[in-house]
Amino acid sequence: MGSHSSSQHHFAFQNAEKAFKAAALIQRWYRRYMARLEMRRRCTWNIFQSIEYAGQQDQVKLHDFFSYLVDHFTPSSHHERDFLNRMFTEDRFAQDVETDKGDDYESIEVPDSYTGPHLSFPLLPDHATALVEAFRLRQQLHARYVLSLLYETRKHLAQLPNINRVSTCYSEEITVCGDLHGQLDDLIFIFYKNGLPSPERAYVFNGDFVDRGKDSVEVLMVLFAFMLVYPKEFHLNRGNHEDHLVNLRYGFTKEVMHKYKIHGKKILRTLQDVFCWLPLATLVDEKVLVLHGGVSDRTDLELLAKLDRHKIVSTLRCKVRKESENQEEKRKVNQTNSGQRPTPWFLPQSRSLPSSPCHLGSGLKASKACRSCSIPCGSVEQSRQVRRSVDLELERCRQQAGFPGIKEKGEPLPSAPDCDADAGEVLEPTQEEWKQVVDILWSDPMAQEGCKANTIRGGGCYFGPDVTEKLLEKYKLQFLIRSHECKPEGYEFCHNRKVLTIFSASNYYEVGSNRGAYVKLGPALTPHIVQYQANKTTHRLTMRQRISRVEESALRALRQNLFAHSSDLLVEFKKHDASESGVITLSDWALAVESVLHLGLPWRMLRPQLVNSSVDNVLEYKSWLESLAKEQLSRENIQSSLLEKLYRNRSNLETIFRIIDSDHSGFISLDEFRQTWKLFSSHMNIDITDDNICDLARSIDFNKDGHIDINEFLEAFRLVEQSCSEGHASACLQSTENAENGGSSPGTR
């Protein structure tokens, strides 16, 4: 009996030992499996982010080029000067005189067949809630209501300071949301999960409401509606995509014109003005600074609080004041400062009356007691602004009380403090003011100390932990909340948890690519992060399926990028093939690809997914380039070299088309084509007459309808590339002449 018992214990110990070994093997296998998945996920993330930032570099370079042309071109007439102003500045729609009236929307009739949401002002909470429900059901807001909402929004924004103030003593907690990028599902999910805005539930949305997503208009309308309903609890910051030049490339301009074909130009003009009035930052309890991008070693919150933000029309182009204007401005500032003490940065600079009693000397205590306040300074101009603010405040109170308004029809909106109504001339921002705004809208944090130019994006800077620490110490802040960067988990802490990045657009690159997140701040200002996935499809996928799906999308985008640079890659490969054998090592392949694309990707790690035909650690690079083109060529009946150029330049060409199409009609008129060609010919020292330009325009107008659409524009580029690639000296001119003589249509070439 005893021997039997001992044998049982022996077998039990053996089984336990095997179980422990098996558990250790399973654990080791699982950890290795998860590590490989994480490696694939990070690689995929790097691909998406590198391609996105490369596109932003192209955007900045393209507008720098056009800005250079405009700055070095001397217009020969007022007509040419007006066209150049419309191309890049706030005068882009200057010829649309009928849109100058703020209440022009009242003349737009709403048909009886319209079944979408209706708006009346002042807005009530039910109006904003109904708007969310209507957009959820894919209904479209009529252009009359869009323009009326934008007009009311502009009036409200013009009264706000550059740096908003919010306090947790009025709300249970304040919710800060990051980039939405036109993803309405994420906005609705945030409201569903966190609750609709209310006096007890304040929100701060931190910029980049538009572009890339398909519902940018709807996102804006919802945000603006809730801001008008709850002006003290709902706050918006400007992002780098609240910029009409950025919108030309990333889809918002196209979306507006597609949804509102008749009134799209009026809407875009008003939106351009609204974007300029958006506040630059928000301060929570004077301790947490919320801004879109980041800071730099020269960030000056005092200057940011005092500059005229509506003059910063675009962060891609700065119109600098003339030196005489700068000197005159300094003289006025010195005269003003000689008679009064400078206002501290933490006291809001605004054009409206204080929303609660707040006077000089009340300091931070008064600042916390009211959400938004302003301290008018003593001067003739500012006195005029105060009187104007009084009228606006009284008018708003009358409307809220239900009394009829006394504002006359067509009364202009509040103007800027430095806009001389008598002179009719508006001063441009200084270079320093413009750089300050660029830095807070475009910058990104980095792990290294110091501050350097953000060459990856093409704008702003990279700022290190020391820069963050100095700014927090200088202004007695606890930490920064910023957005601007997509993060896999929707958020990320850095700089010793002094900088928090919040990104609220889930599935930004691809379904399953990232979570969205928002942060809630209570009176203790301890950040509470909430993550989510707005797309239900992701909940049905395993982690491996999700990563594989996203990885496939990233590799497809990367192959297209490689194909778009096939010619440059071939030249670089030949440099590594000194013996002209047609093969190179895989190490040389990785070096050559990086030297051409400059994406900073781990090419050796990506090689198995991109190179399948390597033998003995060498690659036949010509065969690889040919296989790379097969997928694209199977969809397009175009020779490889032309398709390569179209893939590489399509985004730039579409952006150029929208820049030339200064009135956003969807077509390039003969006049727009003529003025743009004069700009180019001046730069290239080409002497060309108006008749020659008209002949060229008619040759590109393949269907002879009197204007050039985007397809004709791209087709003309393709024909010129085809002619020039054949090596004939006169082919470029002959191709346009043949097209003009009716040789063939675009679809048959």
Salt bridges, closest charged atoms under 4 A:
GLU17 OE2 - LYS21 NZ 3.78
GLU38 OE2 - ARG41 NH2 2.50
GLU38 OE2 - ARG42 NE 2.87
GLU52 OE2 - ARG212 NH2 3.54
ASP71 OD1 - ARG317 NH2 3.23
GLU80 OE2 - LYS678 NZ 3.11
GLU98 OE2 - LYS266 NZ 3.95
ASP100 OD1 - ARG269 NH2 2.78
ASP104 OD2 - LYS266 NZ 2.88
GLU106 OE1 - LYS409 NZ 3.63
GLU133 OE2 - ARG136 NH2 2.59
GLU152 OE1 - LYS155 NZ 3.56
GLU173 OE2 - LYS520 NZ 3.35
ASP179 OD2 - HIS181 NE2 3.33
ASP179 OD1 - HIS292 ND1 3.95
ASP208 OD2 - HIS181 NE2 3.39
ASP208 OD2 - HIS292 NE2 3.18
ASP211 OD2 - HIS241 ND1 2.76
ASP215 OD1 - ARG138 NH2 2.88
ASP215 OD2 - LYS214 NZ 3.57
GLU218 OE1 - LYS259 NZ 2.76
GLU233 OE2 - ARG371 NH1 3.86
GLU255 OE2 - LYS259 NZ 2.78
ASP273 OD2 - ARG154 NH1 2.76
GLU286 OE2 - ARG165 NE 3.47
ASP308 OD1 - ARG351 NH2 2.97
GLU328 OE2 - ARG331 NH2 2.14
GLU329 OE1 - ARG321 NH1 2.18
GLU381 OE1 - ARG384 NH2 2.04
GLU393 OE2 - ARG396 NH2 2.94
GLU395 OE1 - ARG398 NH1 3.97
GLU411 OE2 - ARG388 NH1 2.67
ASP418 OD1 - LYS311 NZ 2.29
GLU428 OE2 - LYS319 NZ 3.83
GLU433 OE1 - ARG321 NH2 3.59
ASP439 OD2 - ARG298 NE 2.90
ASP444 OD2 - ARG457 NE 2.55
ASP444 OD1 - ARG482 NH2 2.74
ASP444 OD1 - HIS484 NE2 3.98
GLU485 OE1 - ARG482 NH1 2.66
GLU485 OE1 - LYS487 NZ 3.72
GLU489 OE1 - ARG515 NH1 3.69
GLU492 OE2 - LYS487 NZ 3.09
GLU551 OE1 - ARG40 NH2 2.78
ASP568 OD2 - ARG648 NH1 3.40
GLU572 OE1 - LYS575 NZ 3.55
ASP588 OD1 - HIS576 ND1 3.70
GLU631 OE2 - ARG635 NH2 3.30
GLU644 OE2 - ARG648 NH2 2.97
GLU654 OE2 - ARG650 NE 3.07
ASP671 OD2 - HIS79 NE2 2.99
ASP671 OD1 - ARG674 NH1 3.07
ASP690 OD1 - LYS678 NZ 3.65
ASP695 OD1 - ARG698 NH2 2.63
ASP705 OD2 - HIS707 NE2 3.14
GLU715 OE2 - ARG718 NH2 2.82
